[in-house]
Amino acid sequence: MKKILGPRILKTGVAVSLSLLITQLIGINSSFAGVVSLIGVKQTTKRSLHYGITLFLGSIVSIFIGIFVGLYLGSGPIAFGFATIIAIPFLVAFGFAEGLVLALVVMYHIIEAPPITIDQFWSISFHELILVFIGISISVMVNLAAPQRFEKYIQEGINSFYLQLSNYLHQVSLALQTPCNSIKVLSAEEYLAKINTIKRLSENADLGRENSITQQERLQYDQLIFKLRSLRGLLDILEAVAIESRRLSCSYIYSEQIAKVLELLAKIQANPEKTTISSYHRIFKLMSKLEQYFDNSPLPASREEFVNRSALHHIFLSLKDYIDSLFVLKEPQEYLS
């Protein structure tokens, strides 16, 4: 169950309060700076800063349009509609689309001012820019002071994947040992669900890296991203293994040896990063013996035996790729240097 009160919500509340407090301290009675902070607290400091710059520059453009419309068309409904029609293409053309909504709000504040002189228009415009600047500055500083972290969440997700893949490998082993029984391995629905989970974790890892300040933090996220890419590869290989295991008929042709490899592999998969090198060496030896069997085994005596042996050989080849990819997870930093 997702947390209702997350760190981003807390940061947003703090930013809104600080913005309103500052406007009160400088004698401005307006909640607009709080609105700017509300929208300005993005997932990363970089995104908050980019949004802030876009909004500030867009507000300057909208102010000029607002002054022009306010002076010549007044503050009626037609004036607001006409100003909107003019402002949106200008803001988009200048690349300020991200801050478009609040920039238009600034323009509306200018237009709705009562009939005043040009000097008073400029005074109101300066007042609006101050509010925008305060809201932007606070949202950026709050994000900078308390950047959102994802390492623990992502690593927990990766560890959960390790256990799930270990369970699937065990199920494939059972399917090979009892091919006549219908044992659930990895369904298409489960595969797609896992792919979506990896995608979500990867998006968080990218956000975390973008939010990193030090080189050490960026390296940590690089390793997490590398692990997630490896998990995606392992999942694809496991899907191929699951498909081949379903092709086997009621034949036990040498499948018990591959089942042994799968059982050992399932144990390693449960915690590949802390598994000893000797366990990896052991599984490499088992795979070497299997390779010799497939190279030296006699030709199949029947069509059924040919189909079964072909499916087992495909499983064997997939397991070779799987083990190589899994071994990389023990020292991911070596592959990032």
C-alpha positions as CSV (number, residue, x, y, z in Angstrom):
1,M,0.0,0.0,0.0
2,K,1.4,3.4,-1.0
3,K,2.1,6.0,1.7
4,I,-0.5,8.7,1.8
5,L,1.9,11.3,3.2
6,G,5.1,11.1,1.3
7,P,8.3,13.3,1.4
8,R,7.3,15.3,-1.6
9,I,3.9,16.3,0.0
10,L,5.8,17.4,3.2
11,K,8.3,19.4,1.1
12,T,5.4,21.1,-0.8
13,G,3.7,22.1,2.5
14,V,6.9,23.5,3.9
15,A,7.6,25.4,0.7
16,V,4.1,26.9,0.6
17,S,4.3,28.0,4.3
18,L,7.8,29.6,3.8
19,S,6.7,31.5,0.7
20,L,3.6,32.9,2.4
21,L,5.7,33.8,5.5
22,I,8.2,35.7,3.4
23,T,5.5,37.6,1.6
24,Q,4.0,38.6,4.9
25,L,7.3,39.7,6.2
26,I,7.9,42.1,3.3
27,G,4.4,43.4,3.6
28,I,2.7,41.8,0.6
29,N,-0.8,40.4,1.2
30,S,-1.1,37.7,-1.5
31,S,-1.2,33.9,-1.6
32,F,0.2,33.7,-5.2
33,A,3.7,33.0,-4.0
34,G,2.4,29.9,-2.2
35,V,0.7,28.8,-5.4
36,V,4.0,29.1,-7.3
37,S,5.7,27.0,-4.7
38,L,2.9,24.5,-4.7
39,I,3.5,23.8,-8.4
40,G,7.3,24.5,-8.3
41,V,8.2,21.6,-6.0
42,K,9.0,18.9,-8.6
43,Q,10.5,15.5,-8.2
44,T,14.1,16.8,-8.6
45,T,15.9,20.1,-7.9
46,K,16.9,20.3,-11.6
47,R,13.2,20.1,-12.7
48,S,12.2,22.7,-10.1
49,L,14.9,25.0,-11.3
50,H,13.9,24.5,-15.0
51,Y,10.3,25.1,-14.2
52,G,11.1,28.2,-12.2
53,I,13.2,29.8,-15.0
54,T,10.5,28.9,-17.6
55,L,7.8,30.5,-15.4
56,F,9.8,33.6,-14.6
57,L,10.7,34.3,-18.2
58,G,7.1,33.4,-19.3
59,S,5.7,35.8,-16.7
60,I,7.8,38.7,-18.2
61,V,6.3,38.0,-21.6
62,S,2.8,37.7,-20.3
63,I,3.2,41.0,-18.3
64,F,3.9,42.9,-21.5
65,I,0.8,41.4,-23.1
66,G,-1.3,42.1,-20.0
67,I,-0.2,45.7,-19.9
68,F,-1.0,46.2,-23.6
69,V,-4.5,44.6,-23.4
70,G,-5.3,46.3,-20.1
71,L,-4.5,49.8,-21.5
72,Y,-6.3,49.4,-24.8
73,L,-9.1,46.8,-24.1
74,G,-9.8,47.2,-20.4
75,S,-10.6,44.3,-18.1
76,G,-13.8,42.8,-19.6
77,P,-14.3,39.2,-20.7
78,I,-13.3,39.9,-24.3
79,A,-10.0,41.4,-23.1
80,F,-9.2,38.2,-21.1
81,G,-10.1,36.0,-24.1
82,F,-8.1,38.1,-26.6
83,A,-5.1,38.2,-24.3
84,T,-5.2,34.5,-23.9
85,I,-5.3,33.9,-27.6
86,I,-2.3,36.2,-28.1
87,A,-0.2,34.9,-25.1
88,I,-0.4,31.1,-25.6
89,P,1.3,31.1,-29.0
90,F,4.0,33.6,-27.8
91,L,4.8,31.5,-24.7
92,V,4.9,28.3,-26.7
93,A,7.1,29.9,-29.4
94,F,9.6,31.1,-26.8
95,G,9.8,27.7,-25.2
96,F,7.9,28.7,-22.0
97,A,5.1,26.1,-22.3
98,E,5.9,24.4,-19.1
99,G,5.2,27.5,-17.0
100,L,2.3,28.6,-19.3
101,V,-0.6,28.3,-16.8
102,L,0.9,30.4,-14.0
103,A,2.3,32.8,-16.6
104,L,-1.2,33.4,-17.8
105,V,-2.4,33.9,-14.2
106,V,0.1,36.6,-13.9
107,M,-1.2,38.2,-17.0
108,Y,-4.8,38.0,-15.7
109,H,-3.7,39.8,-12.5
110,I,-2.4,42.6,-14.7
111,I,-5.5,42.8,-16.8
112,E,-8.0,42.8,-13.9
113,A,-6.3,45.8,-12.2
114,P,-8.7,48.8,-12.2
115,P,-8.2,51.6,-14.7
116,I,-4.7,52.9,-13.8
117,T,-1.8,54.7,-15.4
118,I,1.1,53.0,-17.2
119,D,3.4,53.6,-14.2
120,Q,0.9,51.8,-11.9
121,F,0.8,48.9,-14.4
122,W,4.6,48.6,-14.1
123,S,4.3,48.7,-10.3
124,I,1.8,45.9,-10.3
125,S,3.9,43.9,-12.7
126,F,7.0,44.3,-10.5
127,H,4.9,43.1,-7.6
128,E,3.8,40.0,-9.5
129,L,7.4,39.2,-10.5
130,I,8.4,39.4,-6.8
131,L,5.8,36.9,-5.9
132,V,6.9,34.6,-8.7
133,F,10.5,34.9,-7.7
134,I,9.8,34.1,-4.0
135,G,7.7,31.1,-4.9
136,I,10.3,29.8,-7.3
137,S,13.3,30.4,-5.0
138,I,11.6,28.7,-2.0
139,S,10.6,25.6,-4.1
140,V,14.2,25.2,-5.4
141,M,15.8,25.7,-2.0
142,V,13.4,23.2,-0.3
143,N,14.2,20.6,-3.0
144,L,17.9,21.3,-2.7
145,A,17.8,21.1,1.1
146,A,15.8,17.8,1.2
147,P,16.3,16.0,-2.1
148,Q,14.0,13.0,-2.6
149,R,15.9,9.7,-2.2
150,F,15.1,6.4,-3.8
151,E,18.0,4.1,-3.1
152,K,16.4,2.1,-0.3
153,Y,13.1,1.7,-2.1
154,I,14.9,0.6,-5.3
155,Q,17.2,-1.8,-3.6
156,E,14.3,-3.4,-1.7
157,G,12.5,-3.8,-5.1
158,I,15.6,-5.5,-6.5
159,N,15.9,-7.8,-3.6
160,S,12.2,-8.7,-3.9
161,F,12.9,-9.5,-7.6
162,Y,15.8,-11.8,-6.7
163,L,13.5,-13.9,-4.5
164,Q,10.7,-14.0,-7.1
165,L,13.1,-15.1,-9.9
166,S,14.6,-17.7,-7.5
167,N,11.1,-19.0,-7.0
168,Y,10.5,-19.2,-10.7
169,L,13.7,-21.1,-11.3
170,H,12.7,-23.6,-8.6
171,Q,9.3,-24.0,-10.4
172,V,11.1,-24.7,-13.7
173,S,13.2,-27.3,-11.9
174,L,10.1,-29.0,-10.6
175,A,8.5,-28.9,-14.1
176,L,11.6,-30.7,-15.6
177,Q,11.6,-33.3,-12.9
178,T,7.9,-34.1,-13.3
179,P,7.1,-33.1,-16.9
180,C,3.8,-34.9,-17.0
181,N,2.4,-32.7,-14.2
182,S,1.1,-29.2,-14.9
183,I,3.4,-26.9,-12.9
184,K,2.9,-23.2,-13.2
185,V,6.1,-21.5,-14.2
186,L,6.0,-17.9,-15.5
187,S,2.8,-16.8,-17.2
188,A,2.6,-14.0,-19.7
189,E,0.6,-11.9,-17.3
190,E,3.3,-12.3,-14.6
191,Y,6.0,-11.5,-17.1
192,L,4.3,-8.2,-18.1
193,A,3.7,-7.3,-14.5
194,K,7.4,-7.8,-13.7
195,I,8.4,-5.7,-16.7
196,N,6.2,-2.8,-15.6
197,T,7.7,-3.0,-12.1
198,I,11.2,-2.9,-13.4
199,K,10.2,0.1,-15.6
200,R,8.8,1.9,-12.6
201,L,11.9,1.2,-10.5
202,S,14.1,2.4,-13.4
203,E,12.2,5.7,-13.6
204,N,12.8,6.2,-9.9
205,A,16.5,5.4,-10.3
206,D,16.7,8.0,-13.1
207,L,15.1,10.6,-10.9
208,G,17.4,9.7,-8.1
209,R,20.5,10.1,-10.3
210,E,19.1,13.4,-11.6
211,N,18.7,14.6,-8.0
212,S,22.2,13.4,-6.9
213,I,24.7,16.1,-5.8
214,T,27.9,14.1,-5.2
215,Q,29.7,11.8,-7.5
216,Q,29.3,9.0,-5.0
217,E,25.5,9.3,-5.1
218,R,25.5,9.3,-8.9
219,L,27.7,6.1,-8.9
220,Q,25.3,4.5,-6.4
221,Y,22.4,5.1,-8.8
222,D,24.4,4.0,-11.8
223,Q,24.8,0.7,-10.0
224,L,21.1,0.4,-9.3
225,I,20.3,1.2,-12.9
226,F,22.7,-1.4,-14.0
227,K,21.1,-4.0,-11.7
228,L,17.7,-3.2,-13.0
229,R,18.8,-3.6,-16.6
230,S,20.4,-6.9,-15.7
231,L,17.1,-8.0,-14.1
232,R,15.2,-7.2,-17.2
233,G,17.6,-9.4,-19.2
234,L,17.3,-12.2,-16.6
235,L,13.5,-12.0,-16.8
236,D,13.6,-12.2,-20.6
237,I,15.9,-15.3,-20.4
238,L,13.6,-16.9,-17.8
239,E,10.6,-16.4,-20.0
240,A,12.3,-18.3,-22.8
241,V,13.2,-21.1,-20.3
242,A,9.6,-21.2,-19.1
243,I,8.4,-21.5,-22.7
244,E,10.7,-24.4,-23.5
245,S,9.9,-26.2,-20.3
246,R,6.2,-26.3,-21.3
247,R,7.1,-28.0,-24.6
248,L,8.5,-31.1,-22.9
249,S,6.3,-34.2,-23.0
250,C,6.3,-37.0,-20.4
251,S,10.0,-37.7,-20.9
252,Y,12.7,-37.6,-18.3
253,I,15.5,-37.5,-20.9
254,Y,18.5,-36.1,-18.9
255,S,16.2,-33.4,-17.5
256,E,17.2,-34.3,-13.9
257,Q,20.7,-32.9,-14.6
258,I,19.4,-29.6,-15.8
259,A,17.0,-29.6,-12.8
260,K,20.0,-29.8,-10.5
261,V,21.5,-26.8,-12.2
262,L,18.3,-24.9,-11.8
263,E,18.0,-25.8,-8.1
264,L,21.6,-24.4,-7.5
265,L,20.8,-21.4,-9.6
266,A,17.7,-20.7,-7.6
267,K,19.7,-20.6,-4.4
268,I,22.2,-18.2,-6.0
269,Q,19.5,-16.1,-7.4
270,A,18.0,-15.5,-3.9
271,N,21.0,-13.3,-3.1
272,P,23.5,-13.2,-6.1
273,E,25.4,-10.2,-4.7
274,K,26.5,-12.1,-1.5
275,T,26.8,-15.6,-3.0
276,T,30.4,-16.9,-2.7
277,I,32.6,-17.4,-5.7
278,S,32.8,-21.1,-5.0
279,S,29.1,-21.5,-5.6
280,Y,29.4,-19.8,-8.9
281,H,32.4,-22.1,-9.8
282,R,30.3,-25.1,-8.8
283,I,27.5,-24.2,-11.2
284,F,30.0,-23.4,-14.0
285,K,31.3,-27.0,-13.6
286,L,27.8,-28.5,-13.8
287,M,27.2,-26.5,-16.9
288,S,30.5,-27.7,-18.4
289,K,29.4,-31.3,-17.8
290,L,26.0,-30.7,-19.4
291,E,27.8,-29.1,-22.4
292,Q,29.8,-32.3,-22.9
293,Y,26.7,-34.4,-22.7
294,F,24.9,-32.4,-25.4
295,D,28.1,-32.5,-27.6
296,N,28.6,-36.2,-27.2
297,S,25.1,-37.7,-26.8
298,P,23.9,-40.0,-29.6
299,L,21.2,-39.0,-32.1
300,P,17.6,-39.2,-30.8
301,A,15.9,-42.5,-31.5
302,S,12.4,-41.1,-31.9
303,R,10.7,-37.8,-32.9
304,E,9.4,-37.3,-29.3
305,E,13.0,-37.7,-28.0
306,F,14.2,-35.3,-30.6
307,V,11.7,-32.6,-29.6
308,N,12.4,-33.1,-25.9
309,R,16.2,-33.0,-26.4
310,S,15.8,-29.9,-28.5
311,A,13.8,-28.2,-25.8
312,L,16.3,-29.2,-23.1
313,H,19.2,-27.9,-25.2
314,H,17.5,-24.6,-25.7
315,I,17.0,-24.4,-21.9
316,F,20.7,-25.2,-21.4
317,L,21.7,-22.4,-23.8
318,S,19.4,-20.0,-22.0
319,L,20.8,-21.0,-18.7
320,K,24.3,-20.3,-19.9
321,D,23.3,-16.7,-20.7
322,Y,21.4,-16.5,-17.4
323,I,24.3,-17.6,-15.2
324,D,26.7,-15.2,-17.0
325,S,24.3,-12.3,-16.5
326,L,23.7,-13.3,-12.8
327,F,27.4,-13.4,-12.1
328,V,27.8,-9.8,-13.2
329,L,25.4,-8.7,-10.4
330,K,28.0,-9.8,-7.8
331,E,30.3,-6.9,-8.6
332,P,28.4,-4.4,-10.8
333,Q,30.8,-1.6,-10.1
334,E,33.5,-3.4,-12.2
335,Y,31.3,-3.2,-15.3
336,L,30.6,0.5,-14.8
337,S,34.3,1.7,-14.7
